[in-house]
Amino acid sequence: MSFKPQNTEAFKTIFENNWQKIKGFEGCSSVDLLQDVNNPEIFFTYSLWQSEEHLNNYRNSELFNTVWGATKILFNAKPEAWSVKSVLV
């Protein structure tokens, strides 16, 4: 996610205020916020979910809608998201 420079602190506050709720959502094993070391306006969230169904339940939740609604107005570029799997086990 790429934010307007003046919005990075607002985003970090939104995430900090909701991190425990997201982490505690049914099926969420972990969630982290990462920041690009060379471009402080770029962030990544990295979350592990027990299943795609759990992730979709979160995406359809009131919690997601609240967090996303407050976050999306802060972007300076279209956000991207990926679902990935471990290749080396």
Number of C-alpha atoms within 10 A of each C-alpha: 18 20 23 13 14 10 16 18 12 14 21 15 11 16 19 12 12 16 18 12 14 20 17 13 18 14 18 18 13 16 16 12 13 11 13 11 9 7 10 12 20 18 19 15 12 12 15 17 18 12 11 12 11 15 19 11 15 19 13 11 12 11 15 16 13 12 17 13 11 14 18 15 12 18 18 15 11 9 12 8 9 6 8 7 7 5 5 4 3
